């Protein structure tokens, strides 16, 4: 579009800002060079002089400021420049915390600096308001808390267009939308609710924009934070009504990507057409009669705790245990005792005889010495680990090849406790085969 415009028609040349979690930075840089090589100048804004480039990107040294050449709006190349940074880098260098620290260093009291920390000082040397044309925020659920340093920093940027990318827009419920509204509503949204504006639309200030037809001008009020907090967020509004109203909002601001989507929109091929074919084999895994009874008992107990009817909240910890139950009937119980999460998983995996310990927990009726390395007990240990897990019994035949060939990749895609279960079974079955 910009190429087709005359110089007089073009907007000021401003770069694009892409904000990502730190582990995705290299991937974004690589994808830009793969998909649009030579079309953009890529700048990495993260780390210091010790950071190594992964491609042809330029590493920005020091802190950006409005005097940087990237923000010279007369430099046409800046319109084809992309700055890629992380949420933490942006907030640490240009967020409320950084502004507060600078004010204190300049002699302002900590109390006074804290009181005014929520508002950006446009004269602040590190302020970047109005410097970027487009903001792209990957994994945007990181900004769902409107009071967080990261969210405030993005709001301060005041970009002309904001693109928020996430697969989980509201992981904890409707309140998560609060962080998005300052970035999706129009700059002059507050004026839409002014007495003069409402009078022109011939509506009262108490009007509910979700009751009006989509084509009516009043419907634009749905896209304001005020409408969200008044007509969607209150807990007194039934969940089905909340859902219907938020769907009306998403209809105006959300693009959902699926295998049937087309990029570009007029492309004859769908995203699914471009994905490699998947060859899969379905293996039916069935519980024994005794296992079925135990599964039903444990599942019934967990389902009864899944939703707190008094607080109307969904328990993700119980949800996790239901997932663990599908791998091994004993996993929820072991989770209660060991609390195997990402932070402490390695400690347990390095524990001597870990497989025997969880086997003893699962089958206390068997004479398993959890502190012994007696090879004669290996069949009982492996049997105890497989008891209650038809999936493991089906997988055990191929377990060594699956784990040995891609254990690192496999471990990243499964729950920590399931990883521990797999590794214990692998270890014990390998010992048995060597015996």
C-alpha positions in Angstrom: 0.0 0.0 0.0 2.7 2.5 1.0 4.7 1.8 -2.2 1.6 2.8 -4.3 1.1 6.0 -2.5 2.8 9.3 -3.4 5.1 10.8 -0.8 2.4 13.4 0.1 -0.1 10.6 0.8 2.1 8.5 3.0 1.9 8.6 6.8 5.1 9.4 8.7 7.6 6.5 8.4 7.5 4.6 11.7 8.8 1.1 12.4 6.8 -1.9 13.6 7.3 -3.3 17.1 7.1 -7.1 17.8 7.0 -8.0 21.5 7.5 -11.7 22.3 8.4 -14.0 25.2 12.2 -14.3 25.3 12.2 -18.0 24.1 10.4 -17.0 20.9 12.7 -14.1 19.9 15.1 -16.2 17.7 12.1 -17.9 16.1 10.5 -14.6 15.1 13.8 -13.3 13.6 14.3 -16.5 11.7 10.7 -16.5 10.4 11.0 -12.9 9.1 14.1 -13.8 7.2 12.5 -17.0 5.9 9.2 -15.7 4.8 10.0 -12.0 3.9 13.8 -12.0 3.4 15.1 -8.6 2.2 11.7 -6.9 2.6 12.3 -5.7 6.2 15.2 -4.4 8.2 15.2 -6.5 11.4 16.4 -5.0 14.7 17.0 -7.1 17.9 16.3 -5.0 21.0 17.2 -7.4 23.8 20.4 -8.1 25.9 23.7 -6.3 25.4 26.8 -6.4 23.3 27.3 -10.1 24.3 24.2 -11.2 22.4 24.9 -13.0 19.1 22.8 -12.5 16.0 20.9 -15.5 14.7 20.6 -14.1 11.2 21.0 -10.8 9.4 19.3 -8.7 12.1 21.0 -5.6 13.6 21.5 -5.7 17.4 20.4 -2.4 19.0 22.9 -1.3 21.7 21.9 0.8 24.7 18.4 2.1 25.3 16.1 3.4 22.6 14.9 7.0 22.7 12.9 9.3 20.5 16.1 10.7 19.1 17.1 7.3 17.7 17.3 7.2 13.9 14.6 4.5 13.8 12.1 7.2 14.9 13.1 9.7 12.2 9.8 9.8 10.4 11.4 11.4 7.3 13.6 8.3 6.8 11.4 6.2 4.5 13.3 2.9 5.3 11.9 3.1 8.9 8.5 2.2 7.5 10.0 -1.2 6.6 11.9 -1.7 9.8 10.9 -4.2 12.5 12.1 -4.0 16.1 11.8 -7.3 17.9 12.0 -7.3 21.7 10.7 -9.1 24.8 8.0 -8.1 27.3 10.6 -8.0 30.1 13.1 -5.9 28.1 10.4 -3.3 27.1 8.9 -3.1 30.6 12.3 -2.9 32.3 13.7 -0.2 30.1 10.6 1.8 29.2 7.9 0.9 31.7 6.5 2.5 34.9 9.3 0.9 37.1 12.0 2.5 34.9 10.4 5.9 34.9 10.0 5.7 38.7 13.6 4.8 39.2 14.8 7.7 37.0 12.6 10.2 38.9 14.1 9.0 42.2 17.6 9.3 40.8 16.7 12.9 39.8 15.8 13.8 43.4 12.1 13.0 43.6 11.0 11.2 46.7 10.1 7.5 46.4 6.6 8.2 47.7 5.9 10.9 45.2 7.4 8.9 42.3 5.1 6.0 43.2 2.0 8.1 43.3 2.5 9.3 39.7 4.1 6.1 38.3 1.0 5.0 36.5 1.1 8.0 34.1 3.7 8.5 31.4 5.7 11.7 31.3 6.0 12.4 27.6 9.2 14.4 28.3 10.9 11.4 29.9 14.0 10.5 28.0 13.0 6.9 27.6 9.4 7.5 26.6 8.5 5.8 23.3 4.9 7.0 22.9 4.0 7.5 19.3 7.3 6.0 18.0 5.8 2.8 16.5 3.1 2.5 13.8 2.2 -1.1 14.6 2.4 -3.2 17.7 2.4 -7.0 17.4 2.2 -8.8 20.8 2.8 -12.6 20.6 1.4 -14.7 23.5 -0.7 -11.7 24.3 -2.4 -13.4 27.3 0.7 -12.1 29.1 -0.9 -8.7 29.2 -4.3 -9.7 30.5 -3.6 -7.9 33.8 -4.3 -4.2 33.1 -2.3 -3.2 36.2 0.9 -5.1 35.3 4.1 -3.3 34.3 4.1 -5.0 31.0 0.5 -4.0 30.1 1.0 -0.4 31.2 4.2 -0.2 29.1 2.4 -1.4 25.9 -0.5 1.1 26.6 2.1 3.9 26.9 3.4 3.2 23.4 0.1 4.5 21.9 0.7 2.7 18.6 -1.6 3.4 15.7 -2.6 -0.3 15.3 -2.3 -3.1 17.8 -2.3 -6.8 16.9 -2.6 -9.2 19.8 -1.8 -12.9 19.1 -2.8 -15.6 21.5 -4.4 -19.1 21.6 -5.9 -18.5 25.0 -7.5 -15.0 25.2 -9.3 -15.6 28.5 -7.6 -18.5 30.3 -9.0 -17.5 33.7 -12.4 -16.2 32.6 -13.9 -12.9 31.5 -11.8 -10.6 33.8 -8.8 -11.4 31.5 -10.3 -9.3 28.8 -9.7 -6.2 30.9 -6.1 -6.0 29.9 -6.9 -6.1 26.2 -9.4 -3.3 26.1 -7.0 -0.4 26.3 -5.3 -1.8 23.3 -8.3 -2.7 21.2 -10.7 0.3 21.8 -10.4 3.4 19.7 -8.3 6.3 20.9 -11.4 8.5 21.2 -13.6 5.8 22.7 -14.3 7.8 25.9 -15.8 10.6 23.8 -18.4 8.2 22.4 -20.0 8.1 25.8 -20.1 11.9 26.2 -23.4 13.6 26.5 -23.0 15.3 23.2 -22.2 12.0 21.4 -25.1 10.1 23.0 -27.5 12.9 22.2 -26.4 12.8 18.5 -27.1 9.0 18.5 -30.4 9.7 20.2 -29.8 7.3 23.2 -29.6 7.7 27.0 -26.3 7.3 28.9 -27.7 4.1 30.4 -28.3 2.4 27.1 -27.0 -1.1 26.6 -25.2 -1.2 23.2 -25.5 -5.0 23.0 -29.3 -4.6 22.6 -28.9 -2.6 19.4 -28.5 -4.0 15.9 -25.0 -4.5 14.6 -25.4 -1.9 11.8 -26.5 0.8 14.2 -24.0 3.4 15.2 -24.8 2.7 18.9 -23.2 -0.7 18.5 -19.7 0.8 18.4 -20.1 1.4 22.1 -19.6 -2.3 22.6 -15.9 -1.9 21.8 -15.3 0.3 24.8 -13.9 -0.6 28.2 -16.8 1.1 29.8 -19.3 -1.2 28.1 -17.2 -4.2 29.0 -17.1 -3.3 32.7 -20.8 -2.4 32.8 -22.5 -5.0 30.6 -20.1 -8.0 30.5 -17.8 -8.2 33.5 -20.3 -8.1 36.5 -20.8 -11.5 38.1 -24.6 -10.7 38.3 -24.8 -11.2 34.5 -25.6 -14.8 33.6 -22.6 -16.6 32.0 -24.6 -17.3 28.8 -25.3 -13.6 28.4 -21.7 -12.7 29.1 -20.6 -15.2 26.4 -23.1 -13.9 23.8 -21.9 -10.3 24.4 -18.2 -11.0 24.3 -18.9 -12.9 21.1 -20.3 -9.6 19.7 -17.1 -7.9 20.7 -14.8 -10.5 19.2 -16.8 -10.4 16.0 -15.3 -6.9 15.5 -11.8 -7.4 16.6 -10.8 -11.1 16.4 -9.5 -13.1 13.5 -9.5 -16.8 14.3 -6.9 -18.9 12.5 -7.8 -22.6 11.9 -6.7 -25.2 9.4 -9.4 -24.0 7.1 -8.1 -20.4 7.2 -6.5 -18.8 4.2 -3.4 -16.6 4.3 -3.6 -14.4 2.3 -7.4 -14.3 2.5 -7.8 -14.8 -1.2 -5.3 -17.7 -1.4 -6.7 -20.9 -3.1 -4.9 -23.0 -0.4 -5.9 -23.3 3.2 -3.4 -23.5 6.1 -4.3 -27.2 6.5 -3.3 -27.8 2.9 0.2 -26.6 3.6 0.8 -28.7 6.7 2.6 -32.0 6.4 0.5 -35.0 6.4 0.2 -36.9 9.6 0.2 -40.7 9.7 -1.2 -42.1 13.0 -2.1 -45.4 14.4 -5.0 -45.7 16.9 -4.5 -48.2 19.7 -7.5 -49.0 21.9 -6.4 -49.1 25.5 -9.0 -50.6 27.9 -9.1 -50.9 31.7 -9.7 -54.2 33.3 -12.9 -54.6 35.3 -11.1 -53.9 38.5 -9.4 -50.8 37.1 -12.7 -49.5 35.7 -14.2 -49.5 39.2 -11.2 -47.7 40.6 -11.3 -45.1 37.8 -15.0 -44.4 38.3 -14.5 -43.8 42.1 -11.5 -41.5 41.6 -13.1 -39.7 38.7 -16.3 -39.1 40.6 -14.5 -37.6 43.5 -12.4 -35.3 41.3 -15.4 -34.1 39.2 -17.2 -33.2 42.4 -14.3 -30.8 43.2 -13.8 -29.4 39.7 -16.2 -26.4 40.1 -16.5 -24.5 43.3 -20.3 -23.8 43.2 -20.1 -21.2 45.9 -17.4 -19.1 44.3 -18.3 -20.2 40.8 -14.7 -20.9 39.9 -13.1 -23.6 37.9 -10.2 -25.5 39.6 -7.3 -26.0 37.2 -5.5 -28.1 39.9 -8.3 -30.6 39.8 -8.4 -30.4 36.0 -4.7 -31.3 36.1 -5.4 -34.4 38.2 -8.2 -35.5 35.9 -5.6 -35.4 33.1 -3.1 -37.3 35.2 -5.8 -39.9 35.9 -5.9 -40.8 32.2 -2.3 -41.8 32.2 -2.1 -43.8 35.4 -4.8 -44.3 38.1 -2.2 -43.8 40.8 -0.8 -40.4 39.5 -3.3 -38.1 41.2 -2.5 -39.7 44.6 1.2 -39.5 43.9 0.7 -35.9 42.9 -0.9 -35.2 46.3 2.2 -36.6 48.1 5.1 -35.6 45.9 3.7 -32.4 44.1 5.8 -33.2 41.1 5.9 -29.9 39.1 8.4 -28.4 36.7 10.4 -26.8 39.4 11.1 -29.9 41.4 10.9 -32.7 38.9 14.6 -33.2 38.4 15.1 -33.7 42.1 12.7 -36.7 42.1 14.1 -38.1 38.8 17.6 -38.2 40.3 16.3 -39.9 43.5 17.7 -43.4 43.8 15.1 -46.1 43.1 12.4 -43.6 42.2 10.5 -46.2 40.1 10.4 -48.6 43.0 9.1 -45.8 45.3 6.1 -44.9 43.2 5.5 -48.6 42.5 5.4 -49.2 46.2 2.9 -46.3 46.6 0.7 -47.7 43.9 0.7 -51.3 45.1 1.4 -51.3 48.9 0.1 -54.9 49.0 3.1 -56.1 47.0 6.3 -57.0 48.8 8.4 -54.3 47.1 11.4 -53.0 48.9 11.6 -49.4 47.7 15.1 -49.0 49.0 16.5 -52.2 47.5 18.1 -52.8 44.1 17.2 -56.5 44.2 16.7 -57.5 40.6 14.4 -60.4 41.5 11.7 -57.7 42.3 11.9 -56.1 38.9 8.9 -58.0 37.4 6.8 -56.9 40.4 8.0 -53.3 40.1 7.2 -53.1 36.4 3.9 -54.8 36.9 2.9 -52.3 39.7 3.8 -49.4 37.4 1.7 -50.8 34.6 -1.2 -51.7 36.9 -3.9 -49.1 36.3 -2.4 -47.8 33.1 -3.6 -49.5 29.9 -1.7 -46.8 27.9 1.6 -47.8 29.5 0.9 -51.5 28.9 0.3 -50.7 25.2 3.3 -48.3 25.0 5.8 -50.5 26.9 6.7 -52.5 23.8 7.9 -49.3 22.0 8.9 -47.3 25.1 12.6 -47.6 24.8 12.7 -46.5 21.1 10.3 -43.6 21.7 12.1 -42.3 24.8 15.7 -42.8 23.6 15.1 -41.3 20.1 13.5 -38.0 21.2 13.3 -37.9 25.0 14.1 -34.2 25.2 11.3 -33.3 22.8 8.9 -35.7 24.4 9.5 -34.3 27.9 8.7 -30.8 26.8 5.2 -31.8 25.5 3.9 -33.7 28.5 3.1 -32.9 32.2 6.1 -33.3 34.6 4.5 -36.0 36.6 3.7 -38.1 33.4 7.3 -37.5 32.4 8.4 -39.0 35.7 6.1 -42.0 35.3 7.4 -42.6 31.8 11.0 -42.4 32.9 10.4 -44.7 35.8 8.7 -47.3 33.6 11.5 -47.0 31.0 14.2 -47.4 33.6 12.7 -50.4 35.3 11.7 -52.2 32.1 15.2 -51.7 30.7 16.7 -53.2 33.8 14.4 -56.1 33.5 15.3 -56.7 29.9 19.0 -56.6 30.9 18.5 -59.1 33.7 
